[in-house]
Amino acid sequence: MTGVDLSLIISFYNKPEYLELIFSSLERQSFKNFEVIIADDGSNAAVVEKLSRMIQLATFPIQHIWHEDIGWRKTMILNKAVQASHSDYLVFIDGDCILHKNFLEEHYNNRHLGNVLAGRRVNMSQNVSSLLTHEKVSKGHLERRLLLNLLFDRLIQKHGSHTENAIYIRNNWLRRFFNKKDKGILGANFSLFKSDLLLINGFDERYIYPAYGEDTDIDFRLRLKGVKIRSLKHIAIQYHMYHKTLDRPSENSTIYNETVAKRISYTRYGIKKL
C-alpha cells in the first residue's frame, strides 16, 4: 500500500476486546489518511482468527505482523512493524490504550524532523474501564462524558491516576505553558519520523522483559543523536485500560545501564543485525 501520511503501530498480545475499542476510536479520528500495523507478539490461534474478522470489517487499512510466542519480544515485533510501514511518519501506542478523536491529527500536525512527540495517558480504574463499550466509544463518549466519570472516580472513589491528562487543551498559549518541561518518551504514546528512528537502528531487541527499558532506551539513544523530545501533554490524549502493574526485572536495567555508560546511540541489536 502507498499514499498514507501516517503509520499507527499498535503493540498487541491476546487482548482483542481492547483492540475493538481502539478500532472504534480510530473510526472517529479527525485525521483519516493513516494505516494501522498490529505488532502482534505471538497471540494464540483463536485471537488471530478473530483479528482476521476484525480486519475485514475495518474501514481503514490494516497490516497484521505476527511472530511465534516464545516469550516477551515486543521490541522485536515493533522493529518488524517499522520495516512493514508504508509511511515516513510513525505513531506508537500500546494495545490497551483508547484514543481521543484528535489523537492522530495532533501527532501529525505537530511533527517535525529531528523531534519526538511524547504524549501522556490517563490511567483508568477497573470500574471506569469496564464502562467503555464499542457503542459508547463510537458515539463520542470519550470526549463528551468520560472526563466526568474519571473525575468522579478519582475525587470520590480515589481510583485511577493521571486523570488531569484527560483535559484536552486547544489554546496554543496554554499548550506551550503546560508543555515547558521535557517529560520523556512514554512507549504507549509517542511519534517520530521513521528516518529519526533509523538513526539509532530502531528498538534494542535485547529487552525481553516487560515494563521497563524499551522506551527509556530509545529516549536516551535518540537524545545522543541530537533528536529533541517535545511534550504533547493535554494535546495527544489516550485512555489506558486498567490492568495490574507489571514487575520490572533487573535484567532490563543491566542492559540500559550499559548503554548509558558506553553512550551507545546505534544499537547492534536492532533492525539491522550487526
C-alpha positions in Angstrom: 0.0 0.0 0.0 1.2 3.5 -0.7 0.0 7.1 -0.2 -0.7 7.1 3.6 0.6 10.0 5.6 0.9 8.2 8.9 1.5 4.6 10.2 0.0 3.8 13.6 1.9 0.9 15.1 -0.1 -0.9 17.9 1.8 -3.3 20.1 -0.6 -6.2 20.8 -0.9 -9.5 22.6 -4.1 -11.6 23.2 -6.5 -8.7 24.0 -8.9 -8.4 21.1 -11.6 -6.8 23.3 -9.2 -3.9 23.9 -8.4 -3.7 20.2 -12.1 -3.5 19.3 -12.3 -0.3 21.5 -9.2 1.1 19.8 -10.7 0.4 16.4 -13.9 2.2 17.5 -11.8 5.2 18.5 -9.9 5.0 15.1 -13.2 5.2 13.2 -13.8 8.6 14.8 -10.4 10.1 14.1 -10.4 13.6 12.7 -7.3 12.6 10.7 -8.1 10.0 8.1 -5.1 9.2 5.9 -3.4 6.6 8.0 -2.7 2.9 8.1 -2.7 0.6 11.2 0.0 -2.0 11.8 -0.7 -4.5 14.5 2.6 -5.6 16.0 1.5 -8.9 17.5 3.9 -10.6 19.9 2.5 -14.1 19.4 -1.2 -14.1 20.1 -2.9 -17.5 20.0 -4.7 -19.0 17.0 -8.2 -18.1 18.3 -7.2 -14.5 18.7 -5.5 -14.4 15.3 -8.7 -15.7 13.7 -10.8 -13.1 15.5 -8.3 -10.4 14.4 -8.7 -11.5 10.8 -12.5 -10.9 11.0 -12.0 -7.5 12.6 -9.5 -6.5 9.9 -12.0 -7.4 7.2 -14.7 -5.2 8.7 -12.4 -2.2 9.4 -12.7 0.9 7.2 -9.0 1.7 7.4 -6.1 -0.3 6.0 -4.5 -2.8 8.5 -1.5 -5.0 8.4 -1.1 -7.8 11.0 2.5 -8.6 11.8 2.9 -11.7 13.9 5.6 -13.9 15.2 5.7 -17.0 17.4 5.1 -16.7 21.1 8.4 -17.7 22.8 8.3 -15.1 25.4 8.0 -11.3 25.6 9.6 -9.9 22.4 7.8 -6.6 22.0 10.9 -4.8 20.7 11.5 -7.4 18.0 7.9 -7.2 16.7 8.0 -3.4 16.8 11.1 -3.4 14.6 9.3 -5.7 12.1 6.3 -3.4 12.1 8.6 -0.4 11.4 10.0 -2.2 8.4 6.5 -3.1 7.2 5.2 0.5 7.4 4.4 2.5 4.3 4.6 6.0 5.7 7.6 8.0 6.7 5.9 9.1 10.0 5.3 6.6 12.8 3.0 6.8 15.8 3.3 4.1 18.5 0.7 3.1 21.0 0.0 0.0 23.2 -2.9 -2.3 22.6 -4.7 -1.3 25.8 -4.9 2.5 25.0 -8.0 4.1 23.5 -7.6 7.3 21.6 -9.1 10.7 21.7 -10.7 11.6 18.4 -7.9 14.2 17.6 -5.1 11.9 18.7 -3.6 11.2 15.2 -4.3 14.7 13.9 -2.3 16.2 16.8 0.7 13.9 16.3 0.7 14.6 12.6 0.2 18.3 12.7 2.9 18.8 15.4 5.5 16.6 13.6 9.0 17.9 12.9 12.1 16.2 11.6 14.6 15.7 14.4 11.8 15.7 17.1 10.0 13.0 19.0 6.5 13.9 20.2 5.9 12.4 23.6 2.2 12.2 24.7 0.8 11.1 28.0 -2.1 8.8 29.0 -4.9 8.6 31.6 -4.7 5.5 33.8 -8.4 4.5 34.2 -9.5 2.4 37.1 -11.0 -1.0 36.7 -14.5 0.5 37.2 -14.2 3.2 34.6 -12.5 0.7 32.2 -15.5 -1.6 32.5 -17.9 1.2 31.4 -16.3 1.5 27.9 -18.1 -0.3 25.1 -17.8 -0.2 21.3 -21.1 1.7 21.1 -20.1 4.3 23.7 -16.7 5.0 22.0 -18.4 5.2 18.6 -20.9 7.8 19.9 -18.2 10.0 21.3 -18.3 9.0 25.0 -14.5 9.6 25.3 -14.8 13.3 24.5 -18.2 14.0 26.0 -18.7 12.1 29.2 -15.6 10.1 30.1 -13.9 13.1 31.8 -16.8 13.4 34.3 -16.6 9.7 35.0 -12.8 10.0 35.5 -13.1 13.0 37.8 -15.8 11.4 40.0 -13.8 8.1 40.2 -10.6 10.0 41.2 -12.0 12.5 43.6 -14.7 10.4 45.3 -13.6 6.8 44.8 -9.8 7.6 44.9 -9.3 5.3 41.9 -7.3 5.7 38.7 -4.3 8.1 38.2 -3.2 11.0 36.0 -6.8 12.0 35.5 -5.7 15.5 34.6 -4.2 14.1 31.4 -7.7 13.7 30.0 -8.1 17.5 29.7 -7.8 18.5 26.1 -6.4 22.0 25.5 -6.9 23.9 22.3 -5.4 27.2 23.2 -1.8 27.5 21.8 -0.6 29.6 24.7 -1.9 27.2 27.3 -0.4 24.3 25.3 3.0 25.9 25.4 2.6 26.7 29.2 1.7 23.1 30.1 4.5 21.6 27.9 7.5 23.5 29.0 9.0 20.5 30.8 10.5 17.6 28.9 8.6 14.6 30.2 10.5 11.9 28.2 9.2 9.2 25.9 6.3 7.0 27.1 6.3 3.9 24.9 2.5 3.9 24.7 2.2 7.3 23.2 4.9 8.8 21.0 5.7 9.6 17.4 8.6 10.4 15.1 9.9 10.4 11.6 11.0 6.9 10.5 14.3 8.3 9.5 15.0 9.6 13.0 14.3 6.1 14.4 16.6 4.5 11.9 19.4 6.8 13.1 19.6 4.6 16.2 18.7 1.3 14.4 15.2 1.0 15.9 14.4 -0.8 19.2 17.1 -2.8 21.0 15.9 -6.4 20.8 17.8 -7.5 23.9 15.0 -6.2 26.1 13.0 -9.4 26.6 11.1 -8.4 29.7 8.1 -6.0 30.1 7.5 -2.8 32.0 10.9 -1.1 31.8 13.6 -0.3 29.2 12.3 -0.3 25.7 11.1 3.3 25.8 13.7 4.6 28.2 16.4 3.1 26.0 15.3 4.8 22.7 14.7 8.0 24.6 18.4 8.0 25.7 19.8 6.9 22.3 17.7 9.4 20.3 19.0 12.3 22.6 22.5 11.2 21.9 21.8 11.7 18.2 20.5 15.2 18.8 16.8 14.3 18.4 14.7 16.5 20.7 11.8 15.3 22.9 8.7 17.5 22.7 5.8 17.0 25.1 2.2 16.7 23.9 0.5 16.6 27.3 -3.1 17.7 27.1 -2.8 17.5 23.3 -2.4 13.9 22.2 -4.7 12.2 24.7 -5.2 8.5 25.3 -7.0 6.4 27.9 -5.2 3.4 29.4 -7.4 0.4 30.2 -6.9 -1.0 33.7 -4.6 -3.9 34.4 -2.3 -4.9 37.3 1.1 -3.3 37.5 3.8 -5.5 35.9 7.0 -6.4 37.6 10.3 -4.8 36.5 13.0 -7.4 36.2 16.6 -6.3 36.9 17.9 -7.7 33.6 16.5 -4.7 31.6 18.2 -2.3 34.0 21.6 -4.0 33.4 21.3 -3.6 29.6 20.1 0.0 29.9 22.9 0.9 32.4 25.5 -0.5 30.0 24.1 1.6 27.1 24.2 4.7 29.2 27.7 4.0 30.5 29.1 3.4 27.0 26.9 6.2 25.4 25.7 3.8 22.7 23.3 5.5 20.3 23.2 2.9 17.4 22.3 -0.5 18.8 23.9 -3.6 17.3 20.7 -5.5 18.2 18.1 -3.5 16.3 16.5 -3.5 12.8 19.9 -4.2 11.2 21.8 -7.0 13.0 25.5 -6.2 13.3 
